Amino acid sequence: MSFTSNSLYAALLEPILNDTIESDGAGIDYTFLADEYPVRWDAPDLKNQVDRFLSLARPRQPPAETLWVFSFGMWDIWSLAAFPRNDAHDNIDGLAMEVFNHVDRLYEASLDTNSVAYSGNAEAPAEFRILIPQLFDPSLLPAWQMDRPGTPMPHSIAEQTRNAARLTEKWNHGIRNEMETWVNTKDSEQEGDATGFPPGVTILAPDTPSRKKRSDEPTDPSLSGTAGRGTRFPQRDALAYDLPAYLLDVIVDRQLREAGIVDSLGDGAMPPRLGFQDVSVPCVHDSDLFGRNSSVTHEGRDQRVDERGPTHVANSARVLCDNPDRFLFHTSFTLGTRAIREIGRQAAYAVRRNDSIRAFWEGIGEPAPLKRRGPGSWAEDGSYV
């Protein structure tokens, strides 16, 4: 579990708990947040992860180019869905800004030829491209039913499910806005100071962690400028991979197929090889909840779901299914291998085709994300895995 920012999450949680202590009424009692959704200081947030990366020694030979992938937000929404709606909603924009604060840290480090973040050659750094998948609503994960903590009255899972949907939409909108603003940021010699760097860029001294070299690394004159920086600012660009489009595609199709329905878009009639036989039960499942047969019958699952209490899974044994490829989810929180391969293929195809924000603005690429073209249309984008 990793929040985008442990400190921002703690700053939101503390006043809510304080307000609960000073007030009466079950409807505003959020003391359960301290136990069920605490700050996870033991899990590195985005700042910690960037700190650790920048402390690494640069490789002997910098990569020709780098694609920076940021995937955050799931644990934020998982927890914030239990918070008072307005407090959680108002916190999303700050979290989106926090993501791009650290994107900028990496961008600034990429100007330094002695940093582990540098890509390119001695003459110029490579283009700085980021990829951020849109967030999939965590209330659609099996974990929402299997692993979510019990909710004291008058709060309810239904209330939190509604919150999760709204917060996920807010998150994706906020990230997209920040992404476009970041891509549109102008970096030039004219806008910088006497060193040629943009305002706020700090060039690190040679003995700081992000400029540390390998102990066995020979000096490379071609990458050792006086200031340790490239000769120009790398162009910014970003891609927003539409992860929910794929997952919702296979989930909706399977649900309609089970009901014997085909809608006007063709959902319910996707070629079986593209879909999954089970999109709600994970391969690693609770044997008491879904039955002890690891093939997991739908009849057994439907009968037992309604009998289960909010803490049912705590003392239950979990078993592995016989055929993982038939399941969309491997565990209640994670996707199966086949789905992961397909997501990687789609994202790689979008990168190769350059479905970026800058390409779209310049009229040489497709809108990002692409509009839905029908169930299974993603399989037409190259060889299906």
C-alpha positions in Angstrom: 0.0 0.0 0.0 1.5 3.3 -1.1 -0.2 6.7 -0.9 0.8 9.5 -3.3 1.8 11.5 -0.2 1.9 10.3 3.3 2.2 13.8 4.7 -0.8 15.1 2.7 -2.9 12.2 3.8 -1.9 12.7 7.4 -2.7 16.4 7.2 -6.3 15.5 6.0 -6.8 12.7 8.5 -5.8 14.5 11.7 -8.4 17.3 11.6 -11.2 14.9 10.8 -10.3 12.8 13.8 -10.1 15.9 16.0 -13.5 17.1 14.8 -15.0 13.7 15.7 -13.6 13.9 19.2 -15.1 17.4 19.7 -18.6 16.6 18.3 -21.6 14.4 18.9 -23.6 12.3 16.5 -23.0 9.0 14.8 -23.1 10.5 11.4 -20.0 12.5 12.0 -18.1 9.8 13.9 -15.0 9.0 11.8 -12.9 7.5 14.6 -12.8 4.2 12.6 -10.5 5.9 10.1 -7.6 5.8 12.5 -7.8 2.0 12.7 -9.0 1.0 9.3 -7.3 3.6 7.1 -4.2 4.9 9.0 -1.2 6.7 7.5 1.2 4.0 6.2 4.5 5.7 7.1 6.2 2.3 6.5 5.3 2.4 2.9 7.3 4.7 0.7 5.2 7.4 -1.0 6.1 9.1 -4.3 8.5 11.5 -2.6 10.3 8.7 -0.9 10.5 6.7 -4.1 11.9 9.6 -6.1 14.4 10.4 -3.3 15.7 6.8 -3.4 15.9 6.8 -7.2 17.9 10.1 -7.3 20.3 8.8 -4.7 21.4 6.1 -7.1 24.7 6.3 -9.1 24.2 7.0 -12.7 25.0 4.0 -15.1 28.2 3.9 -17.0 26.4 4.7 -20.2 23.2 6.8 -19.9 20.1 5.4 -21.7 19.4 7.0 -25.1 15.9 7.8 -23.9 13.6 7.1 -20.9 9.8 6.7 -20.6 8.8 7.7 -17.1 5.7 5.8 -15.8 3.7 7.0 -12.8 1.0 4.8 -11.4 -0.5 6.3 -8.2 -3.9 7.0 -6.8 -5.5 3.6 -6.2 -4.7 3.5 -2.4 -5.6 7.2 -2.1 -9.1 6.6 -3.5 -9.4 3.3 -1.5 -8.9 5.2 1.7 -10.4 8.6 0.9 -13.7 6.9 -0.1 -14.3 6.4 3.6 -13.7 10.1 4.4 -16.3 12.9 4.5 -17.1 13.4 0.9 -16.3 17.1 0.6 -13.0 16.8 2.5 -11.9 13.9 0.3 -13.0 15.7 -2.9 -11.2 18.9 -2.0 -7.9 16.9 -1.4 -7.7 15.4 -4.9 -6.4 18.5 -6.7 -3.6 18.8 -4.2 -2.6 15.1 -4.8 -2.5 15.7 -8.5 -0.3 18.7 -8.0 2.0 16.5 -5.8 2.5 14.0 -8.6 3.7 16.7 -10.9 5.9 18.3 -8.2 7.9 15.1 -8.4 7.7 14.8 -12.1 9.4 18.2 -12.1 12.0 17.0 -9.7 12.9 14.2 -12.2 12.8 16.6 -15.1 15.2 19.0 -13.4 17.5 16.1 -12.5 17.4 15.0 -16.1 19.3 18.2 -17.0 22.3 17.0 -15.2 24.5 14.6 -17.1 25.9 13.2 -13.9 22.4 12.3 -12.5 20.8 8.8 -12.7 17.9 10.6 -14.3 19.8 11.8 -17.4 19.0 10.3 -20.8 20.6 11.3 -24.1 24.1 12.0 -25.2 26.9 14.5 -24.5 25.3 17.1 -26.8 21.8 17.1 -25.5 19.3 15.3 -23.2 16.6 13.2 -24.7 13.0 14.2 -24.8 11.4 13.9 -21.4 8.2 11.8 -21.8 5.9 10.5 -19.1 3.1 8.0 -19.2 0.3 8.0 -16.6 -2.5 5.4 -16.8 -5.9 6.6 -16.0 -7.1 5.3 -12.6 -9.5 2.3 -12.5 -12.2 2.8 -9.9 -11.1 0.6 -6.9 -14.7 -0.1 -6.0 -14.8 -2.4 -9.1 -12.0 -4.6 -7.7 -12.9 -7.9 -6.0 -11.2 -6.5 -2.9 -14.0 -4.0 -2.4 -16.2 -6.9 -1.6 -13.6 -9.3 -0.1 -11.2 -7.2 1.8 -12.7 -3.8 2.6 -13.0 -3.2 6.4 -16.4 -3.3 8.0 -18.2 0.1 8.1 -19.9 1.3 11.3 -23.4 2.7 11.1 -24.7 5.0 9.8 -21.8 4.9 7.3 -22.2 2.2 4.6 -20.4 0.5 1.8 -22.9 1.9 -0.6 -21.9 5.4 0.5 -18.2 4.6 0.0 -18.8 3.0 -3.4 -20.5 6.2 -4.6 -17.6 8.3 -3.1 -15.0 6.1 -4.9 -16.6 6.6 -8.3 -16.7 10.3 -7.9 -13.2 10.6 -6.5 -11.8 8.4 -9.3 -13.4 10.7 -11.9 -12.0 13.7 -10.0 -8.6 12.1 -9.9 -8.4 11.4 -13.6 -9.6 14.9 -14.4 -7.1 16.5 -12.1 -4.2 14.4 -13.4 -5.2 15.2 -17.0 -5.3 19.0 -16.2 -1.9 18.9 -14.5 -0.5 16.8 -17.3 -1.5 19.3 -20.0 -0.2 22.2 -17.9 3.1 20.5 -17.4 3.5 19.7 -21.1 2.8 23.3 -21.9 5.4 24.7 -19.5 8.0 26.7 -21.4 11.7 26.1 -20.7 14.2 28.4 -22.4 17.5 30.1 -21.9 15.7 33.4 -21.9 13.4 32.4 -19.1 16.3 31.0 -16.9 19.0 32.6 -14.8 22.6 33.2 -15.8 23.3 29.5 -15.7 20.7 28.8 -18.4 18.4 26.9 -16.1 14.7 27.7 -15.5 13.7 29.5 -12.3 13.8 27.1 -9.3 16.2 24.6 -10.8 19.0 23.7 -8.4 22.2 22.3 -9.8 23.5 19.8 -7.3 27.0 19.8 -6.1 29.2 16.9 -7.2 29.1 15.1 -3.9 25.3 15.1 -3.5 23.5 11.7 -3.7 21.9 12.2 -7.2 25.3 12.8 -8.7 27.0 9.9 -7.0 29.0 7.7 -9.4 29.7 4.0 -9.3 32.9 3.3 -7.4 34.2 1.2 -10.3 33.2 3.7 -13.0 35.9 5.4 -15.1 35.6 9.1 -15.8 33.8 9.8 -19.1 35.0 13.1 -20.5 32.1 13.2 -22.9 29.6 13.5 -20.1 31.5 15.7 -17.6 30.7 19.3 -18.4 31.7 22.1 -16.0 28.1 22.3 -14.6 27.3 18.7 -15.4 24.3 19.7 -17.5 23.0 19.2 -21.0 23.1 21.9 -23.7 19.4 22.3 -24.0 16.1 21.7 -22.2 14.5 18.4 -23.1 11.1 18.7 -24.7 8.2 17.7 -22.4 5.6 15.3 -23.5 3.0 13.0 -21.9 0.7 10.1 -22.7 -2.4 9.1 -20.8 -3.2 5.4 -21.2 -6.9 4.7 -20.8 -6.6 1.7 -18.5 -10.3 1.8 -17.4 -11.5 1.5 -21.0 -9.9 -1.9 -21.4 -10.9 -3.3 -18.0 -14.5 -2.0 -18.3 -14.7 -3.4 -21.8 -14.0 -7.0 -20.7 -16.0 -6.7 -17.5 -19.2 -5.3 -19.1 -19.0 -7.8 -22.0 -18.8 -10.8 -19.6 -21.6 -9.6 -17.4 -23.9 -9.1 -20.5 -22.8 -12.4 -21.9 -23.8 -14.2 -18.7 -27.2 -12.4 -18.9 -27.7 -13.4 -22.6 -27.7 -9.7 -23.6 -26.0 -8.0 -26.5 -26.3 -4.2 -26.5 -26.2 -1.7 -29.4 -22.4 -1.3 -29.1 -21.8 -5.1 -29.4 -21.1 -5.6 -25.7 -22.0 -9.2 -24.9 -20.7 -10.5 -28.2 -16.9 -10.0 -27.9 -14.9 -12.9 -29.3 -14.4 -15.3 -26.4 -10.7 -15.4 -26.9 -10.4 -11.7 -26.0 -12.4 -11.9 -22.8 -12.3 -13.7 -19.5 -14.6 -16.3 -18.1 -14.6 -14.7 -14.7 -14.3 -10.9 -14.1 -15.5 -10.7 -10.4 -13.9 -13.6 -8.6 -10.0 -13.6 -8.4 -7.9 -16.6 -9.1 -6.7 -16.5 -5.5 -10.0 -16.6 -3.7 -11.6 -17.3 -0.3 -12.5 -20.9 -0.2 -15.3 -20.3 2.3 -16.8 -17.4 0.4 -16.6 -19.0 -3.1 -16.7 -22.7 -2.4 -13.9 -25.2 -1.9 -13.7 -26.2 -5.6 -10.9 -24.1 -7.0 -12.7 -23.9 -10.4 -15.2 -21.6 -8.7 -18.7 -22.0 -10.0 -20.9 -18.9 -10.5 -23.8 -20.6 -8.8 -21.7 -21.2 -5.6 -20.3 -17.7 -5.7 -23.7 -15.9 -6.0 -25.2 -17.9 -3.2 -22.5 -17.2 -0.8 -21.8 -13.5 -1.4 -25.1 -12.5 0.2 -24.3 -14.6 3.3 -21.0 -13.1 3.9 -20.4 -10.5 6.6 -18.0 -7.5 6.4 -15.2 -9.3 8.3 -15.8 -12.8 6.8 -12.5 -13.1 5.0 -10.3 -12.3 8.1 -10.0 -15.9 9.2 -10.6 -17.7 5.9 -8.2 -19.8 3.8 -7.6 -18.8 0.3 -6.8 -21.2 -2.6 -5.4 -20.9 -6.1 -7.6 -21.6 -9.1 -6.9 -24.3 -11.6 -6.7 -22.1 -14.7 -5.4 -18.5 -14.0 -5.9 -17.3 -17.6 -9.6 -17.5 -17.3 -9.6 -14.9 -14.5 -9.3 -11.2 -15.1 -8.0 -10.8 -11.5 -5.3 -12.9 -9.9 -5.8 -11.7 -6.4 -8.5 -9.4 -5.1 -6.2 -6.4 -5.7 -4.2 -7.5 -8.7 -4.8 -8.3 -12.3 -4.0 -11.7 -13.9 -0.9 -12.3 -16.1 -2.9 -12.3 -19.4 -4.6 -9.0 -18.6 -1.2 -7.4 -17.6 0.4 -8.6 -20.9 -2.5 -7.0 -22.8 -2.3 -3.8 -20.9 1.4 -3.6 -21.6 0.9 -4.3 -25.3 -1.7 -1.5 -25.5 0.4 1.0 -23.7 3.5 0.1 -25.8 1.4 0.5 -29.0 0.2 3.9 -27.8 3.8 5.0 -27.2 5.0 3.7 -30.6 2.1 5.4 -32.3 2.9 8.6 -30.3 -0.6 9.1 -28.9 0.8 11.9 -26.8 -0.6 15.3 -25.7 2.0 17.2 -27.7 1.4 15.1 -30.9 -2.4 15.7 -30.6 -1.9 19.5 -30.2 0.4 19.5 -33.2 -2.1 17.5 -35.3 0.2 14.6 -35.8 -1.3 12.1 -33.4 -4.6 10.6 -32.1 -6.5 12.1 -29.2 -5.3 10.7 -25.9 -7.1 8.8 -24.6 -8.8 7.3 -27.7 -12.6 7.2 -27.9 -14.1 3.8 -27.5 -14.6 2.1 -30.8 -16.5 -1.0 -29.6 -15.8 -4.1 -27.5 -12.5 -5.8 -28.3 -11.4 -3.0 -30.7 -8.1 -2.8 -28.8 -7.2 -6.2 -30.3 -7.0 -4.6 -33.7 -4.1 -2.4 -32.6 -1.4 -5.0 -33.5 -1.0 -8.6 -32.6 -3.2 -9.6 -29.7 -1.3 -11.3 -26.8 
